[in-house]
Amino acid sequence: MTVRIDETDRKILAQLQRDASQSLDDIAREVGSSKTPVWNRIRKLREAGVIGQQTVVLDSEALGFEACFFVLIRTSEHEAAWQAAFLKALQDRPEVQEAHRLAGDIDYILKVRVKNARAYDVFYQALISEVKVHNVTALLSMEEIKSTTMLPL
C-alpha cells in the first residue's frame, strides 16, 4: 500500500519517534490538530506499514550490558543453505542487536551487546560452532557517541 505523507504526517511521526507513549491529546497539540484527525492519520500510517512495532528503549549499561562489539565477518560460503543457517544463528541470539549484509571486502557486520568480553567470547564460540566463517574481526566500542532510531523527517 502506497501512502502519501504530508507535513502534518511528518510532524506526527516526529512526535511518535520522540516519545511514542505520548497521549493523542499531546501529539495533537504539538502538531496543531485535534485528536480524531491525528488518530486517523496514525491508523493510516500503521496500515500502510510506515509505523511498525512500538517498543521501549532500555539503558544497556544500567542493565549490565557494558560491552558493545561490532563484528566484521568474511565468509567464503555463499550457498543458500549456509545463508539460512547463518540467519538462524543470528536470529537465535538476542545479543545480536543489528546485522547487515555489506558490499565490499566485509560480508556482514553485526552489532553485539553483551555484559563483558567473556560473554562476547561465549557468543563468538557458539556462532563459529554453528556456521563456517572465513574471518571474524571484533571491534570493541570504547564510547557510544550517538545512537538513535529517529529518522530525519
C-alpha positions in Angstrom: 0.0 0.0 0.0 1.4 3.4 -1.0 0.7 6.3 1.2 1.3 10.0 0.7 3.0 11.7 3.6 2.3 15.4 4.1 3.8 17.9 6.5 1.2 17.0 9.3 2.1 13.3 8.9 5.8 14.2 9.3 5.1 16.2 12.4 3.1 13.3 13.9 5.8 10.8 13.0 8.4 13.1 14.6 6.4 13.3 17.8 6.0 9.5 17.8 9.7 9.0 17.3 10.5 11.4 20.1 8.1 9.6 22.5 5.5 7.1 21.4 3.9 7.0 24.8 2.5 10.5 24.4 -1.2 10.8 24.6 -3.1 11.6 21.4 -4.1 15.0 23.0 -0.4 15.8 23.5 0.5 14.9 19.9 -2.5 16.8 18.5 -1.5 19.9 20.5 2.2 19.6 19.2 1.1 19.3 15.6 -1.7 21.9 15.7 -4.6 19.5 15.1 -7.3 17.7 17.1 -7.3 14.2 18.5 -9.6 12.4 16.0 -7.7 13.5 12.8 -4.4 12.6 14.5 -5.7 9.2 15.4 -7.0 8.6 11.8 -3.6 9.6 10.4 -1.7 7.3 12.8 -4.0 4.5 11.9 -3.5 5.1 8.2 0.3 5.2 8.7 0.2 1.9 10.6 -1.9 0.2 8.0 0.5 1.4 5.3 3.4 0.0 7.2 5.1 3.3 7.8 4.7 2.8 11.6 5.9 -0.5 12.8 6.4 -2.2 16.1 6.4 0.1 19.2 8.9 -0.7 21.9 10.7 1.0 24.8 14.4 1.9 24.7 16.3 0.3 27.7 19.5 1.6 29.1 22.0 -1.2 28.3 24.6 -0.1 30.9 22.1 0.2 33.6 21.1 -3.4 32.9 24.8 -4.5 33.0 25.4 -4.8 29.2 28.5 -2.8 29.2 30.3 -4.1 26.1 29.3 -3.3 22.6 31.2 -5.1 19.8 31.0 -4.5 16.1 31.8 -7.9 14.5 33.0 -7.9 10.9 32.5 -11.3 9.2 34.1 -12.5 6.0 32.9 -15.8 4.5 33.8 -18.0 1.6 30.3 -19.6 1.8 27.5 -18.1 -0.3 25.2 -21.0 -0.8 21.5 -20.7 0.3 21.9 -23.4 3.0 24.8 -21.6 4.6 22.9 -18.3 4.5 19.9 -19.9 6.1 22.0 -21.4 8.9 23.8 -18.1 9.4 20.5 -16.1 9.5 19.0 -18.6 12.0 22.2 -18.4 14.2 21.8 -14.6 14.3 18.1 -14.7 15.0 18.6 -17.2 17.8 21.0 -14.9 19.6 19.5 -11.9 21.5 23.0 -10.4 21.8 22.8 -9.5 18.1 21.1 -6.2 18.0 21.8 -5.5 14.4 23.1 -7.5 11.4 23.8 -6.1 7.9 25.0 -7.8 4.7 27.5 -5.5 3.1 29.0 -4.7 -0.3 32.8 -4.7 -0.4 35.5 -6.7 1.4 33.4 -7.5 4.5 30.4 -9.7 4.0 28.5 -8.9 7.2 28.6 -6.6 10.2 26.9 -7.3 13.5 26.2 -5.1 16.5 26.5 -7.3 19.5 25.7 -6.1 23.0 27.0 -8.3 25.9 27.9 -7.9 29.6 31.7 -8.2 29.1 34.5 -9.6 26.9 34.0 -13.1 28.4 30.3 -13.0 27.3 31.4 -11.9 23.9 33.8 -14.9 23.7 30.9 -17.3 24.6 28.8 -15.7 21.8 31.7 -16.0 19.4 32.4 -19.6 20.2 28.8 -20.5 19.8 28.5 -18.7 16.5 31.6 -20.3 14.9 30.5 -23.7 16.1 27.3 -23.4 14.1 28.4 -21.7 10.9 31.7 -21.7 9.0 33.2 -18.3 8.6 36.5 -17.3 6.9 37.4 -14.4 9.1 36.0 -12.6 12.1 37.2 -9.3 13.5 35.6 -7.9 16.6 35.9 -4.2 17.4 35.0 -3.1 20.9 33.2 0.2 21.1 35.1 2.4 23.7 32.3 5.0 23.8 28.9 5.4 22.3 28.9 8.9 20.9 25.5 8.9 19.2 22.7 6.3 19.0 19.3 7.0 17.7 16.4 5.2 16.0 14.9 8.5 14.8 14.8 9.2 11.0 15.5 12.7 9.8 11.9 13.6 8.8 
